[in-house]
Every structure is written in C-alpha cells, then in structure tokens.
C-alpha cells in the first residue's frame, strides 16, 4: 500500500474523518472531497471506501478567488500538481481525480443521478463552500455525512455553512478543533 500523501489536517481531524466515514460505508452512495490538495485525505477516503467510487476535486492551481470574507489569497495552495495526485491513485480504479473549479468540474466527472454517503469539504473559501453545499446537499442520502474543514477558523467557511443550514433540519456539530459535520435527515 502506498504511503499517504501530505495533508495539512491534524491527526485528530484525520481520525475524525476516518471514524465518520466508516460509520456510513454501508449506505448507498459514493464519496467525494472538494479541496483535495495533495491527496492526503483522499488516500484515507479511498482506504476506507469499501470499493465505493471516490471523487477528488481541486483546482490544482491554488485558491481560485478571494471574496471579502476570505483569508487565503488567489493562488494559495497552488503547489500540488494534478499529475502527482492523479498518479498516486493510478492503481485505484474507483478514484476519480478531477482538475477544475467545483462545481463546474463535476459536470464531466459525476453522473447526474449520482448519490453520496460521504462528502468532505475543504474549499477554504465562502463561495466555494456554498457552491459545494448547493451541489451536494440534495445528492446526500439519508444518514449520509458532510464533514467541513476550517469551521470556527475561517470566517468565509463559517458564514457559508451557517447561511446554508439556516433553513435546513440539520445543524452543524463540532467534532475536533476547526471541523464540524452534519448527518443528512
């Protein structure tokens, strides 16, 4: 087995993701991550996927935009070549690595009727987080989980999550520092 690529997430956040993922792998649906960076979390998503399709999305050119609520400048995290991440998963037929700005990049990667049991959102920006929620929320199966990185850390991420769930039955629940999740009702 290949060693996991570098991840910026702390070991407690990685452990939380692994635990939450393992709690839903018996559900129908695929797995996705937006903001896969160098593929570190994608490695664990694949490792614990039980053969489910794992979709990994990133610009592979860094942060694509900066709004007034966002901390990271355009181009930040741009040191992760697409080819390197794609090649890490070359022996995993169930992993789809896609370059581009999400959700536009999903159009050529994800079938229209695809459902998900687990999504990890680590987009770092207000618009990217909100766009990802708008894309995935109705595609998450009942009991499925969305995990958010940088909650309680990046104002843009907090604002997007709080706004989106204002009129939804789910409420974000904190796990470890700078991470929360919802279970789809």
N, C-alpha and C positions, 0 to 999 in steps of 0.2 A: 504494500500500500504506500502511496506517495505521502510525503510529509505535507502537512497543511501549509499553504502559503501564508504570508504575513497578514495579520489582521490588526487593526487599530483598537479593537474591542478588548476590554479587560477580561480576564479569565472568568470572573463571576458573570459577566454578561454573556459570554460564550456558553457557559454552563447553563444559564437560564434558557437560552435559545435551544440548546440540545434537549433539555428537560421538556420544554413546551412542545417542541416538535415531536418528541417520542410519545407525547400524550395524544396526538391526533393522527398518527400514521395509519391507524386502522380505518380512518374516514376516507371516503372517496375524494378525489381531487389531487391536483398537482401541488407543487411547492414553487415559490418564487422569491427572489430577492431583487430589490431595486437599490442600487448603490453598492455593487459587489466589490469595488475597488480592486484588490489584488487576488480575490477569490478565497480568502481565508474562511469566512463564514460559509461561503458556497461549498467549500470542502466538507464541512460538518453537515450541512444540509444534505449533501449527496450521501455522505457516510451513513446517515440515519434516515434515508428516504424510503427504505424498503422497496427500492426499484422504481418509485414514482418519478415522473418527469420533474426535473428541477430546472427552472428558468432563471438565468442570471443576467441582470441588466446593468449597464453602466455606459457613460459616455466614452470612457477610457481616454478622455481628454481633459478631465477635471470638471470642476463646477461650471455649468454652462451659463448661469445668470446670477445676478445678485440683486435682490429686492431690498427694500428699506428695512425689513426685519431680519435680514440675513447677515451673518458674520463672515462667512467664507467668501473670499474674492473669486472672481471668474478665473478658472484655471487651477485653483487649489485642488490637490489630489490628482494631478494630471500625470503622475509618474508611474502609471500602471498600464503598460502596453496590452492592447486587446489580444494580440497573438500569444503573449505569455500566459494569460489567463485561459484562453481557449486551449492552448497546448497542455495545460495542467489537467484538463478534463478530457483529453483526447481518447483515453481508454474507458470513458464513461458514456455509453450511448444514450443514457437517459438525461444527460445535462446539455442544455441549450444556452450558449453564451451569446448575448446579443449586444452589439455596439449601437449607440444612438441615444437620443433624448427620449425618455419614457414620458408618456405612453405611446408616442408616435412609433417608437421602435417595436412595440408589441404587435403592431399591425401585421408584420411579416414573420413574427415568431410564435404567436399564440393563436390557436384556432378560436374562432368567435364563440363557440359553445363551451370552451374550457372552464372548469371549475377548480377551485383551490381549497386545500385544507390548511395551508400554512403559508404566510407571507411575512417576510422580514423587510421592513422599510428603513433604509439608512441613507436617505437622499440629502440630508443636511440643510435643505432649503425649504422655505414656505411653499412656493409654487410647486416644486417637485413633490413634496409630501402630499399636498392637497390633490394634485393631479393623480398621484398614485392611489390615494384613497378613493377618488371618484372612479378610477378604473377597476380596482379590486373589490370594493365593498360588496357589490351585488353578485360577484363571482365567488365569494367565500361561502362554503357550505355551512349549514347549521352546525355549530360546535367547532368550526374552524377558528384558527387563531391568526391575528395580525400582531406582530411584535414591532415596536418602534424604538429605534435608537435615538439618542440625544434628547429625549424628553426630560424636561427640567434643566436642560443645559443650553439649548439653542432656542432663542425666542421665536424664530420663524417656524420651527418644528412644533413647538408648543401651541402657537396660535393656530396653525393649520389643523392639528389634531383636535384642539378644543372647539374650534369652529365647526368642523365636520361632525363631531359627535354631539353637538348641542341639541339636535333634534332626533337623535338615534337612541334606541333602547340600551345600547352598550355604553359602559363608562370605562375609560382607560384605568387600568390598575397597575400601579408601580410594582416592579419586581426588584431589581437592584438599582444602584445609582445610575441615573441617566437612561433608564429603559422602562417601558411600560408595554402593556398588551391589552387586547380585547378578545373576548370569545364571542363569536357571532351567534346571535339569538335567532 
